[in-house]
Amino acid sequence: MTENLRNKCDLFERNRSAIAGKFLFEKADICIAAGLIFTGADKEADIEKLKECRSILNKHTGFFSEYRETVKTVLLSEMSLSDDAERYIEDVKAVYKILHKGHFRDNSYMVLAAMLICELGRQDDAERIVEKHNEIMKQMNELHPILTDSEDISYVILLALSDRPTDQILGDMNECQDYLKNTCKVKAGPDSVQRISEILSLTDGDIKEKCDKTVRLYDTLLSNKAVTEDGYVFSSLGMLTGIDREPDIIVNEILEAYECLKDCKGFDDKPEGKKQRLTVAELLVADSYGSDPTMINNALINNALSVIKAQQTATMITVVSNLLSAVLGVVADKSSTGPESTDTDKNAEQTMDSNE
């Protein structure tokens, strides 16, 4: 294992553990996501800053606000990493309102989409981005009505942020899905194939070549018996296609990171926990290469984005897709207000207060 990757694994576990220690009633998946956000920024989780951001969030949103729902800890993590947490939450709220007016479903994925737009400094382009997003989603719904759902929002926001024309994006997505399903006959579910088509369509270049590299990575993982055939980790491999290394080298590093995370308390020994651990290992490998500008594809989103910002964005998107989807589904159709809080919510707030 390279020193850089070892450091990433250690930093992730420190961050996850620190956050889980303060947010005692938070779901393990969310603590993993928050730990990855800090690790992607190459920062130690600042618990005191998180407390300050929680106070700011409380001031700006009601207790039952959607911002205080499942994505709260993820939002607090991004706030604490921003230069101005107050301005950050104001920007996210403003973009969120634009997304809501753009006929997005009112759910937690909208909060994450608003965060992505703000992370990339594109708040002033929000209305144009919504228009492009809606056009892409409309055509996706026409072509793949069963596969297209709320989980696509954040991916399609990235596609709408890119400079690529909509027809080229959709053309690559359709070609990618057809090629993976009918030519490569990849052993991954249709949802995973749709997600990878969205990731690989972010950039120009031969879509089949990008598919081929992804399949080689996946097949190498399968040969090491590291992946079940449901394709859970397939879509997250998309961000590794820009790395100039042979698949066996990349996969070996993924497996080393996977083993390194074995003692991490955030993952259990059940199949779901193992798949989550493997997904995080992929993310950490990608992040370890992302710290070396010569090793990652500068065109990951478009030439205007820095390599580091692109990597952080890819990390967030993959977290949304592979770690948080089941949790977010619970609140997917909740409105931004509710009749009363749950005892768990109250206990979580009181516990963190008592630890202060």
N, C-alpha and C positions, 0 to 999 in steps of 0.2 A: 504494500500500500504506500502511495506517495505521502510525503509529509503534509502536503496541502490537503489531501483528502482526509487524512487522519485528523488534522486540525478542524476540518469542517464537521466531521462526525462528533468530535468532542464538544465543539461549540454548540452544535444542535442539541446535544443531550443536556448541556448546562442550561441552555435557554428553555428547553421544554420543561425541565425539572423546576427551574425557578418560577415559571409561569404556573405550572400545576400546583406548586406549593402555596401560591397566593390565591389562585382561583380554584378553591378546593372542590366546588361543585360543578366546575366546567367539564364538559365532555372531553375525553382523551383525544379525540380527533381534532378538536379545536385547539388544544394545547400543542399538538403536533404542528398544526398549521401556523400558529403564532410563533413557535420555535423556529420554523423554517423561514418565516419572514425576517426575523432578526438575523438568522444565519446567512440568508441571502444578502443582507446588508452588511455582513461581516461585523456585527455588533453584538455585545453582550446585552441581554434583556435588562433594562433599567426599571426595576420594580417601582422605585419612587416616582419616576416619570410616568409610569403606567397609572399610578394612583392619581397623579395630577391630571392626566388625560381623562381618567374616569370622572373626575369632578367637572371637567369642561364638558364632557359628553352629557352628563346629567343636567347641566345648565342649559344645554342647547336642545335637548330632547326630553320628552316626557318619559316616565318610568315604563310605560307600555309601548313606547315607540319601537318601530321595527329595528332601529339602530341598536336597541338594547336587547334584541333577540339573539338568535344563535350566532350571528356574526360579530357580536359585541367585542369579544376579545381580539379578533382579527383586526377590527377597526381601531381598537385602542393601540394595538401594536404599530399600525401604520401611523397613527397620530403621534405616538411617542418618537418615531423616527423622523418626523417632519421637522422642518426648521421652526414652524409656527403652528402648533396644534390647534389653536383657536381658528386660524385662517383655514387650516386643512378641513376641519369639520364643516365650516361654513361653505367651502367649495364643494364638498361632497354632497351636502344638502341641496345646494343650488343645482348641481348636475342631476341629482336624484329627481328633483321636481321636473326637470326637462325630460328625463326618461319616462316619468309617469305620464306627462302630457303626450308623449310619443306613443302611447298605447302599449307600453310594456305592462306585463302582469305585475301586480303590486306584491312582490315577494323579495326575499333576502338576496336573490341573485342580482336584483337591481342595485342594491347597496354595493355589492362587489363590483358591478359594472361601473358604477359612479366612481368608486375608488380607483379603478384602473384608468379611467379617463383623467382623473386628477393626478395620479402617479406619473403619467406621461406628459403632464403639463398641457393638456388639450381641452381644458374646460371651456375656453372661448369658442371651440369648434363643436361643442356638444350637440347643437341642433343639427348641424350637417352630418355629424356622426350618427345621430339617431335616424336620420333619413336614409342613410346608406345601410345601416343595420336593418331597418324595416324592410328595405328592398331585398336584401340578402335572405332574411328570414322568410319573407313572403314566398320567394322562389324555392327555398328549401322545404317549406311546408307543402308546396305544390308537388315537389318531386319525392319527398320522403316524409309524409304527414305523420307516420307512426313514430319515426325516430327523432323528429325535431321537437324539442320541448324546452323548458326553462333552463336546463343545464347548458344549452347552447348559447345562452345570452352572452356570457363573458367571452367565449371564443369568438363569437361573431362581432362583438365590440372590437376585438383586436383586428379582425378582418376589415371592419369599417374604418379603423384608425390608419390602416395601411394606404399607400398611394396607388395600389393596384386597382384597375377598373373592375367593376362588379362582374362583368361578363367573363373576364379572365379568372377571377376568383372562383366563380361558380363552375366554369369549365374545368378548372383544375380539380375542384372537389369531386365533381361527377366522374372524371377520368380516374382519379385516385381510388374512389370507392369501387368502381367497376374493375379496375386492374387488380386491386387487393383481393376482391371477392372471387372473380372469375378466372384470373390468370395465376395469381400467387396462391389462391385458395388458402389464405391465412387463417389460422385457427384462433380467431378472435371474434367476439360477438359483434353484431351490426352497430350497436351504440359506440363501441370502441373504434370501429372502422370509420364511423362518421366523425368522431372526435379527431382522429389522426388526419383525416382528410382536411379538416379545418386548420389544423396546425401546419401541415405541409403546404397549404395554399397561401400561407402568409407571405411567401417569398417567390420571386421569379426563379426560373430554372426548370429543368426537365423533371416533371412530376413523377415519372416512372423511375428515374434514377433515385429520387428521394424515397420513394416507396420501397425500392429494392434494398436500400441500405437499412431502412427500418425493419424490413422482414429479415434481413441477415442478423440484425441485432436480436430480434425476437426469437428466431430459430436457434441462435446460439444460447440464449437463456433457456429455451425449452430443452435443449440437449443437456444442459446442466441440471435439469429437473428443478429449476428455480421458479417456474411459472406454471400455474394451472392453465388449462386450455380455454378458460372463459375470457381471456384477453384483458383482464383487469388492469394490467400494467402496460398494455400495448400502446395506448395513446400517449402516455408520458414519454415514450421513446422518441417521439417526434423532435424534441428539443436536442437530442443527441446526434442528429444527422449532420449537423454542421461541424462536428468535431473531426479533425483530420487524423483519425486513428483507425486501425483495423477493428472490426467488430469484436474479435476475440479479446483484444486488449481492453476495450471499453467494458465488455461484459465481465471480464476478470475483476476490474475495479469495482463494478456494481456489486459483485458477489463478495468482495472484500469488505465493502461498506456495509452490506447486508449482515455479514458475520459480526462486524464491529458493533452493530446496533442490537445485537442479540440480547444483551443484558439491559437494554433500555426499558424502563418500566412502562413506557407509553404503549408498548405492543405486547399482546398476549400470544400464546402459542397456538391459538385457534387459526384455521385457514385465513380468516379475514385479517387477523393481526399480522400474519406472515406476509400477506399480499400488500398490506399497508407499509410494512417495513421495507419490502422490496421497492415499492414506489418511492419512498423517502430516500433509499439508497441511490436510485436513479437520479433523483433531484440533486443530491449532494455531489454526485459525480459530475453532473452537468455544471453545477455551481463551481466546482473545483477547477474545471476548464474555463469557466466564464471569467475567472480572475486573471486569466492569461489572454490578453487581447489577440495574440497571434494564433490562438487555437480555436476560436469560435467564429462562426460565420457572421460577418458584420451586417449582412443583409437579412438578418433574422426577421425583422419587421420591415424596416426601410432604412435607407441610408442616413436619415435624420436622427435616428435613435442611437444612443451610445450602446456599446456591447453590454455594459453592466446593467443599464436600465432594461434592456431587452431581456437579459437573463432573469432579473427580478420579476419581470412581467410574466415570462414563461413559467416561472416557479409558482406564482400566484394562480395562474390559470390551471396548472396541473393540480394544485391543491384543491381548487374549487371542484374540478372534475372528479378526481379520484379519492379524495379524503373527506370532503364535506357534503357530497351529494346526498347521501342517505340522511344526514342530520338536517340539512337544509330542506329536504322534502317535507319534514314535519311541519315547517312553518311556511311552506311555499305559498299557500293561499290565505295566510293571515293578513288582515288589514293592519294598518299602522297603529291602531288603538284596540284595546280589549277591555272587558268588563272589570277584571281584577287580576292581580298577580298571583303566581303560584307560590306555595310555601318554599319550594326549592329556590326560586329566584330571590325571595327575601333572605333565606338562609345564606345564600351565596354572598349577598351584599354584606350581611352582618358578619360573616366569617372573615371576609377580607378586612372589614373595619376593625374587628377585634385583633387582627394581626398587625395593625398599624401601630 
